[in-house]
Amino acid sequence: MDTRDISLVDVCTAEPTGGVPVGYLPAGDDLTDDQLRAVAGELDATVATPESDGLRVLDRTGPLSTHPHATLGAVIRQFERGDREAGTHDLSTAAGTETVEVTEDGGAWVERPRPTASGTDLREQDIAAALGIDAAALRDVGADLPPMVLSVGADVLAAPVNFLEHVSGASPDAGALVDVAEQAGVDAVCGFTFDTLDDDVACHVRTFVPPGARVGVPTTDLETPAWPALAGGLVSHLYGTGTIESATTAVEQGHFRDRPGLVHVEAGERLRVGGFGVTTLDGTVTVPPAADDDIIEA
């Protein structure tokens, strides 16, 4: 039996089982993609393992090219294990070279490209139906800040909502979500509000993914937990348009699916997303044998 050390790190949270889970195998560079996919499926989490001078990252469906949450989880765990020192590092990934900073207090930052943003012709009532929110809750703020499509590695339709009570009560309709995603050409739909649980954050976000879509972060009952790439892209756009005043802030996510998360964002001269993590599991996993290349004939 092939048994490997593994950790599960909840990223962008200070609470166990909060944030977004990331599996980290300190010695998995010799495993095949199929073996790592099996581990990701067992953990129901993105999995990262060191490879050369960087990271290889997969979920249950295969390799990922955009994965700041996995990078954060991996370097936070490496720092805890004494495998990485505090400071700035360049990591080779499927997305190219990622610049990360590990801070002395165990937090981490990942630099991100600026998002692209575009408008949408979708009606507010259609977006509201997909989110399971009263259209009036979007209409209140839509005149000054209309819904937008953000490209953050995945394309997300982001719709402003007036109050947290409407965001918290969102009840997405899978069919309407699929229709809106297809019409807008996006992978996910989110509702966000400036009415937040904490006074020191920019906004509260809930994001929903149509069945069958793939965005790189785990999804339960259509909803993602903390999604650093989206949080960074949203703050960058809001700061760039003058909608929010501070370039250094944070975004709340995951609270209404019992995985409270906080993504820190710096959107001034450069865009960075970061946070802290909690190691909730530290043990071993038995890896299935690598599949052979034999062709099975009927």
N, C-alpha and C positions, 0 to 999 in steps of 0.2 A: 504494500500500500504506500502511495506517495503522499506524505503528510508534510504540510508547509505551515510556517508561522503566518498568522494573519491578524490584523487589527481592524476594527470598525470604528471610524472616527466620524462623529456628528459635527459637521462644519457650519460655521456662521451661527453659533449658539454658545451659551454658557450652561445649558441644561442638557443632561443626558436624555437621549431620544428626541431632542429638538433638532432644528436645522435640517440639513440634508446629509444622509449617510454616505460615506465613502469607505470602501474596503481597500486596505493597503497590504500588499504582500511584499515584504522586504527582499525576498529571494524568489522571484517568479519569472526572471528573464528567459529561462529555458522552456517555459510552458508555451504551448500553442495557443492561438487565439481561441480555439474551441474549448480548451481547458479553462482559460480565464473567463470565457462566456459562461461556462457551467458554474464557476465560483460566483460570478455576478448574479446569476439566476438564483443560486442558493441563498445569497445574502439579500437579494432584492435591492441591490445597490450598485453604483458604479464602482469599478475596481481599478486600481492603479498599481503598477509594479515598476521598479527602476529598470531602465534599459539604456546601456551605454552611458551617455552623459545627460540623460533625460528621463522621460516617463513613457510607458505604454499604458493606454487607458481604454477600457472596454466596458460595455454594459451587456445585458443578456442577449442583445441582438447583434453585437459585433463592435469593432473599433470605433472610437469617437475622435473627431477632429477638433471639437470645441468643448473644453471641459475645465473651466477655471475652478469649479467646485472640487473636482478631483485633484487638481494641482494643489489647491489650498490644503485639502485633507492629507495628501501625501507629504508635503513639506512640513506641515505641523507635526505629523507623527515622526518624521525623520528627525526633527529637532528634539522631540521628547526622548527618542531612543539614543540620542547622541550621534546620529549619523549625518547630521547637517548642522553647521554653525550658523549663528545669527549673521545677517548680512544680506547682500544682494547677489543673486545667482541667475545665470542663464540656463534654461532647461530646453533640451531638444524634445519636441513633441510632434504628433501628426499635424498639428496646426502650424508648425514652424517653431521658431525659438520664442519661448516665453520668459520674460524677466520677472523674477519673483524676489520678494524681500521677506526674510524671516526676522522678526523683532525679538529683542531680548526677553520680552514677556511671553513669548510663545505664540504670538499672532503671526499672520502672514498676509502679504499683498501680492496680487498678480496684475501686471499691466494688461490693458485691453485696448483694442482698436476702437476708435470713435464709431458709434452706430450711424447708419444712414436712416433717415426718416422721411416718410411721405404721407400724404393725406389719403383718405378713402372716401368713396362715394356711397358706402353702405349707409342705410338708414339707421338712425339711433334705435328705433324699435326692433330692428332685426338683431342688432348687437345686444340689446337688452334682453331679448328672448333667448339668445345663446347663453348669456350669463345667468339668466334667471333673476333678473333685476327689473323693477319698474322703470319704464323708459323715461319717466319724469326725473328720475335720479341722475340720468345722464344728461338730460336736456338742460338742467339747472346750470351746469358748468360747460356744456358743449359749445355754447355761443362764443365764449372767450378761449376755450381750449378744446378744439374738436378732437375726436379720435384720430389716432395716427398708427402707421405701420412702422415698427422699428426692426431693423436688421441687426441682430446681436449674436450671429452664428446660426440662429434660427430666426424666422420672421414671425413677429408677434404683433397682433392688433391690440393696441393699448387704449382703453377708453376711460376717461376720468369720470368718477362717480362723486356725488355731492357729499354723502355722509357715510361714516364707518358702519352704521347700522344697516345700510343697504349692501355694502360690500360683505359684511359678516353674514347676511342672510342670503347671499347668492346661492342659487340652486340651478346649476347649468343643465340644459337640455342637450343630450348627446346628439340628437338629430339636427337641432338648430345650430349646434356648435360645428358640426361637420359642414352644414350649408354655408355658414358665415365664413369659415376658414377657407372653403373652396372659392367663394366669391371674392374674398380679399386676397387670396393667394398666400395665406399664412399657415404657420404650423401650430399656433396657439393663440388664445384670446385672453386678455387680462383686464380686470377692472382695478383701478387704483384711486385712492382718495388721499387728500391732504389732512383729513380728519383722522388722527392717529391715536394709538394707545399711549405712546410716549411722546412728550412734547419736543424732544430733541432729535426727531427723525423727520425726513422729508415727506414720506408717504407710506401708506399701507397698501400692499399689493396682493391680489389673489389671481392665480393664473390657471387656466384650464386648457387641456390638450385633447383634441378630438380623438376618438378611438382609432388606433392604427398609426397615428402620427408619432414621430420620434424627435425629441428635442434635446436629448442628452442628459436630462435629469430624471430621476425616477418619478413615476406618476401613480397615484392611488386614487381611485374613484374620480378620474379625469383631472385631478388637481396635482400640481407640483408643490413641493415644499420650497424652502429658500432657493432662489435661482440667481446666483451672483452675476452671471452675464446679463440677464434682463435688468436686474437692479442697477448695474452700472450704466447700461445703455439708456435706461429711463432717466436717471439723474443727469447724465450728460446732456440729453436733449432738453430737459426742463431747465437746467442751468444755462445752456447755450441760448435758449429763447428768452431768458429773463423771467421765467415763470417762478423759479425759486432763486433766492439770493445767495445761498451758501454753496460753494463748490465742494466743501467737505461736510458730509452728512451721512445718513444711514437710511436703510429701507427695511420696513417690517414685512415679513412674509411667513406663512405657514401656521400662524396662530390658530386659525379656525379649522385646521386639520390635525390639531394637537401636536404640531412640530414647530413650536415658536422659533423663529430665526431672525437674525439681524445681520444684514449685509452692509458693511462700511464701504463708503465710496468717496474717492477723491476725483473730482472732475475739472480741475483747474488747467494747468499747463499740460498735464497728461491725465489719462483716465486709468484709475486703479480700483480694483475691488478687493476687499479683504475681510478678515474676521478672525475669530478664535474657534477652537474646536474642543470637543470632549471625547476622549477615547472610551467607548462604552463596551468594547469587547477586545480582549487580547488573548489569543489562544492559537489553536491550530485548525487547519481544514484539510480533509482528505480529498485530493484532487483525482478526478477520474483519469483513466489512462488515455493517452493520445490516440485519436482515431487513426487507423491505417488508411492507406490510399487504395486498397483493393476495391475493384469494381464489383458490386453485387449484381449478378444477372438473374433474372427471373427464370 
